[in-house]
Amino acid sequence: MKPEETIDFNIRSTWHKISRMYNVQAAEHGVSMATGMVLLNIDIKKGTPSTSLGPKMGMESRSLTRTLKNLEEQNVIYREADKHDKRKVRIFLTELGKEKREISKEKVIQFNEHLRKNIKEKDLEKFFEVMDNINELIDENNIFLAQNEH
C-alpha cells in the first residue's frame, strides 16, 4: 500500500498543510498556530484551568507548559489561583491576549467559511461522521489487539 493510499497519511498531510497555513497567518501577528489554539481555548470571562487546556487541544503537557510560559513572557496571558480551589491555577487573557485571540478567531472563521462555501454540505456531514467514527475506533484502544486476533 502506498502512503497516499492510507487514511492516516491523508489526515496527517492535510493537518500539516492546515498547520503551515495557520502558522503563516499567525506569524504576521507575532504568534504561532499553537499559541492561537491556546488563546481560543481560554474562557475570556472565567479563565480556564491550566490542567484542562492540554486535553482540550490534544497537546502534551510539556509542550503546553512551554507555550504557556512563552505566552506569559509576552504578556498575552496571566495565571491566577482558583478562587474556590487554591490548588488549581486558572489561565486568563490579558488585553493583548484578547486582541490576539480575536485575530485567531477571525482566521479560523475565515478558513471554515471558505471550506463551507466550496465543499458540499452533505460531503462535510459525511466527513464529520467519518472523523467521529475514526475517533471512536481509536478511543476503543484495541485496534492492534483486534487485528492480532485475526
Salt bridges, closest charged atoms under 4 A:
ASP8 OD2 - ARG12 NH1 3.91
GLU72 OE1 - ARG79 NE 2.84
GLU73 OE2 - LYS69 NZ 3.57
GLU80 OE2 - LYS83 NZ 3.71
ASP82 OD2 - ARG90 NH1 3.05
ASP85 OD1 - ARG87 NE 2.96
GLU95 OE2 - LYS98 NZ 3.41
GLU121 OE1 - ARG116 NH1 3.84
GLU129 OE2 - LYS126 NZ 3.35
